[in-house]
């Protein structure tokens, strides 16, 4: 019997192998598929088209709003502005009614309106074999050539910045979907954690806009499945560089620590939308942090980019360890 893959992303080495068979022949494709590439970029005259597709599979409440935001995040990581959204709704047989469909459409419309995005198409169907709704989003945006931020743009000497804290998304999902597993916490605490979707929020669109206006940003990445640790590995792979990260500088939210301690999860591997990872010119790092914090967005310098691509490490006060690697997101343990 052939080995099956666990829940979550394909193993990075297997995905990298498959992507080598999909290298674009069209010279207009400026950024194609690759590890750590948040979106594709295609030359279209004076501007570039930026394209992204991403599903929402774990979350059932606010799923339409969620799908718009996670796709807009990846557009923002390219320095671009999200403009047009397409949504494919796959709805469970025998469990779908008019209220459910109306709710998801209302969420999509609200999220699009908040960011001046147009819903321009998609597909909706009742699907056999599902026990909850799935939303597969496709976001299109645009950027001028001078404002494009390439995913492989990090360079040795750059400072690494992380915004808000980790893991906002994982904390909200646990509180929303796994209340029985964390029943020992009082309802006020869990309600606060569920609110993380909106405050501090899973969107990094504003983070990216402020950072790129404040200084030279060489690369941005939106850590999602596999958490910040996987996001760091992906940034290193895309840029062909190594990373030195100060363990104590990583902003891990107190609520996240509490839930992870209770469930024996590592916050570094917990799904992390809401936190933006940036590689920036070290001369501008403090200005970028200050601009973000002046806008009410916490930010911290957590490390640096180094030339040795094999050196992706977590530095402690008295020790040094390889950056952990997660074959699957920590939250997948709760959904098996």
PEVEN-V302803 format. One record per residue. RES is the residue in three letters. SS is DSSP state (~ for helix, > for strand, _ for the rest). PHI is phi in degrees with one decimal (999 if undefined). BURIAL is + if it has 9 or more other ideal C-beta (glycine too) atoms within 8 Angstrom, else -. Layout:
RES	SS	PHI	BURIAL
RES	SS	PHI	BURIAL
This chain:
UNK	_	999	-
UNK	_	-71.9	-
UNK	_	-64.6	-
UNK	_	-102.7	-
UNK	_	-84.1	-
UNK	_	-78.1	-
UNK	_	-57.1	-
UNK	_	110.0	+
UNK	_	-64.1	+
UNK	_	-61.5	-
UNK	_	-52.5	-
UNK	~	-58.9	+
UNK	~	-68.1	-
UNK	~	-69.7	-
UNK	~	-63.2	+
UNK	~	-59.5	+
UNK	~	-61.9	-
UNK	~	-66.2	+
UNK	~	-69.2	+
UNK	~	-65.8	-
UNK	~	-87.4	-
UNK	~	-122.1	-
UNK	_	-67.7	-
UNK	_	-65.4	-
UNK	_	-91.5	-
UNK	_	-74.9	-
UNK	_	-67.4	-
UNK	_	-76.5	-
UNK	>	-79.2	+
UNK	>	-87.4	-
UNK	>	-132.1	+
UNK	_	-105.7	+
UNK	_	-69.7	-
UNK	_	-178.9	+
UNK	_	-62.4	+
UNK	_	83.3	+
UNK	_	-90.4	+
UNK	_	-72.7	+
UNK	_	-156.8	+
UNK	>	-90.9	+
UNK	>	-130.4	+
UNK	>	-128.7	+
UNK	>	-70.4	+
UNK	>	-135.9	-
UNK	_	68.6	-
UNK	_	-78.7	-
UNK	>	-127.1	+
UNK	>	-106.1	+
UNK	>	-86.8	+
UNK	>	-116.1	+
UNK	>	-129.8	+
UNK	>	-146.7	+
UNK	>	-129.1	+
UNK	>	-154.8	+
UNK	>	-94.0	+
UNK	>	-116.8	+
UNK	_	-120.7	-
UNK	_	-78.5	-
UNK	_	-89.2	+
UNK	_	-110.4	-
UNK	_	-84.5	-
UNK	_	58.7	-
UNK	~	-66.3	+
UNK	~	-68.8	+
UNK	~	-59.8	+
UNK	~	-60.3	+
UNK	~	-61.9	+
UNK	~	-63.6	+
UNK	~	-68.7	+
UNK	~	-68.3	+
UNK	~	-73.1	+
UNK	~	-63.9	+
UNK	~	-57.6	+
UNK	~	-70.0	+
UNK	~	-64.9	+
UNK	~	-62.6	+
UNK	_	-66.3	+
UNK	_	-96.0	+
UNK	_	78.3	+
UNK	_	-102.3	+
UNK	>	-111.3	-
UNK	>	-70.4	+
UNK	>	-125.1	-
UNK	>	-133.8	+
UNK	>	-128.6	+
UNK	>	-121.8	+
UNK	>	-128.7	+
UNK	>	-105.3	+
UNK	>	-104.0	+
UNK	>	-109.0	+
UNK	>	-115.4	+
UNK	>	-71.7	+
UNK	_	-63.6	+
UNK	_	69.5	-
UNK	_	-126.8	+
UNK	_	-103.5	+
UNK	_	-131.9	-
UNK	~	-62.7	-
UNK	~	-64.4	-
UNK	~	-63.0	+
UNK	~	-64.7	+
UNK	~	-60.1	-
UNK	~	-63.9	+
UNK	~	-66.2	+
UNK	~	-63.5	+
UNK	~	-64.5	+
UNK	~	-64.9	+
UNK	~	-61.6	+
UNK	~	-62.6	+
UNK	~	-62.3	+
UNK	~	-65.1	+
UNK	~	-63.2	+
UNK	~	-61.6	-
UNK	~	-62.1	-
UNK	_	-113.9	+
UNK	_	55.1	-
UNK	_	-104.9	+
UNK	>	-97.4	-
UNK	>	-80.9	+
UNK	>	-115.1	-
UNK	>	165.0	-
UNK	>	145.0	+
UNK	>	-161.0	-
UNK	>	-136.2	-
UNK	>	-154.5	-
UNK	>	-86.6	-
UNK	>	-120.3	+
UNK	_	-69.6	-
UNK	_	91.4	-
UNK	_	-100.8	+
UNK	_	-113.0	-
UNK	_	-157.0	-
UNK	_	-68.1	+
UNK	>	-124.2	+
UNK	>	-124.0	+
UNK	>	-107.8	+
UNK	>	-101.6	+
UNK	>	-131.8	+
UNK	>	-111.9	+
UNK	>	-117.0	+
UNK	>	-141.5	+
UNK	>	-145.9	+
UNK	>	-151.7	+
UNK	>	-79.2	-
UNK	~	-54.9	-
UNK	~	-72.6	-
UNK	~	-100.7	+
UNK	_	-64.4	+
UNK	_	-108.8	+
UNK	_	-83.8	-
UNK	_	-64.1	+
UNK	_	-97.7	+
UNK	_	-86.3	+
UNK	_	-62.4	+
UNK	_	-135.0	+
UNK	_	-52.8	-
UNK	_	99.5	-
UNK	_	-59.9	+
UNK	>	-88.9	+
UNK	>	-100.2	+
UNK	>	-120.9	+
UNK	>	-123.1	+
UNK	>	-98.9	+
UNK	_	60.7	+
UNK	_	156.8	+
UNK	>	-115.9	+
UNK	_	-114.1	+
UNK	~	-59.3	+
UNK	~	-64.7	+
UNK	~	-60.5	+
UNK	~	-62.3	+
UNK	~	-65.9	+
UNK	~	-63.7	+
UNK	~	-59.1	+
UNK	~	-67.4	+
UNK	~	-74.2	+
UNK	~	-102.5	+
UNK	_	-128.7	+
UNK	_	-60.7	+
UNK	_	-64.3	-
UNK	_	-70.7	+
UNK	_	-119.9	+
UNK	_	-63.9	-
UNK	_	-69.7	-
UNK	_	-85.0	+
UNK	_	-73.0	-
UNK	~	-63.3	-
UNK	~	-62.9	-
UNK	~	-65.0	+
UNK	~	-66.8	+
UNK	~	-63.5	+
UNK	~	-61.2	+
UNK	~	-65.6	+
UNK	~	-60.7	+
UNK	~	-71.6	+
UNK	~	-61.3	+
UNK	~	-54.0	+
UNK	_	-109.9	-
UNK	_	-148.5	-
UNK	_	-74.4	+
UNK	_	95.6	+
UNK	_	-90.3	+
UNK	_	-81.4	+
UNK	_	-115.8	+
UNK	~	-60.2	+
UNK	~	-66.8	+
UNK	~	-55.2	+
UNK	~	-65.8	+
UNK	~	-61.1	+
UNK	~	-67.1	+
UNK	~	-63.2	+
UNK	~	-69.8	+
UNK	~	-80.5	-
UNK	~	-96.1	+
UNK	_	179.6	+
UNK	_	-82.9	-
UNK	>	-100.4	+
UNK	>	-93.3	+
UNK	>	-158.9	+
UNK	>	-135.1	+
UNK	>	-147.1	+
UNK	>	-105.2	+
UNK	_	-65.2	+
UNK	_	-123.4	+
UNK	_	-62.1	+
UNK	_	88.0	+
UNK	~	71.0	+
UNK	~	-61.0	+
UNK	~	-58.5	+
UNK	~	-66.5	+
UNK	~	-59.6	+
UNK	~	-67.2	+
UNK	~	-60.5	+
UNK	~	-67.7	+
UNK	~	-62.8	+
UNK	~	-63.1	+
UNK	~	-64.1	+
UNK	~	-64.3	+
UNK	~	-94.3	+
UNK	_	66.7	-
UNK	_	-127.2	+
UNK	>	-101.1	+
UNK	>	-137.4	+
UNK	>	-115.3	+
UNK	>	-118.7	+
UNK	>	-80.7	+
UNK	~	-56.5	-
UNK	~	-75.3	-
UNK	~	-86.4	+
UNK	_	-68.7	+
UNK	_	-80.2	+
UNK	>	-101.0	+
UNK	_	-64.1	+
UNK	~	-57.9	-
UNK	~	-62.3	+
UNK	~	-64.4	+
UNK	~	-57.7	+
UNK	~	-63.2	+
UNK	~	-67.1	+
UNK	~	-66.1	+
UNK	~	-62.3	-
UNK	~	-65.3	+
UNK	~	-99.5	+
UNK	_	58.0	-
UNK	_	-113.7	+
UNK	_	-93.8	+
UNK	~	-61.3	+
UNK	~	-68.3	+
UNK	~	-110.2	+
UNK	_	-98.5	+
UNK	_	-45.7	+
UNK	_	-130.7	+
UNK	_	-54.6	+
UNK	_	116.0	+
UNK	_	-110.8	+
UNK	>	-104.5	+
UNK	>	-103.8	+
UNK	>	-129.5	+
UNK	>	-111.6	+
UNK	>	-131.8	+
UNK	_	-57.4	+
UNK	~	-59.6	+
UNK	~	-67.7	-
UNK	~	-105.0	+
UNK	~	-58.6	+
UNK	~	-66.0	-
UNK	~	-63.4	+
UNK	~	-67.3	+
UNK	~	-60.3	+
UNK	~	-64.1	+
UNK	~	-62.7	+
UNK	~	-64.2	+
UNK	~	-69.9	+
UNK	~	-65.1	-
UNK	_	-90.9	-
UNK	_	85.8	-
UNK	_	-111.6	+
UNK	_	-63.6	+
UNK	>	-148.4	+
UNK	>	-143.4	+
UNK	>	-80.8	+
UNK	>	-114.1	+
UNK	>	169.6	+
UNK	>	-148.1	+
UNK	>	-92.0	+
UNK	>	-124.5	+
UNK	_	-73.3	-
UNK	_	-69.4	-
UNK	_	-67.3	-
UNK	_	-84.6	-
UNK	_	-100.7	+
UNK	>	-118.0	+
UNK	>	-130.9	+
UNK	>	-112.3	+
UNK	>	-99.5	+
UNK	_	-104.3	+
UNK	_	-62.9	-
UNK	_	-130.2	-
UNK	_	-147.4	-
UNK	>	-144.5	-
UNK	>	-128.2	-
UNK	>	-60.4	-
UNK	_	-57.3	+
UNK	_	-60.9	+
UNK	_	-119.5	-
UNK	_	-117.2	+
UNK	_	-64.3	-
UNK	_	-147.9	+
UNK	_	-64.2	+
UNK	~	-57.8	+
UNK	~	-69.3	+
UNK	~	-61.1	+
UNK	~	-58.2	-
UNK	~	-82.3	+
UNK	~	-110.5	-
UNK	_	-77.7	-
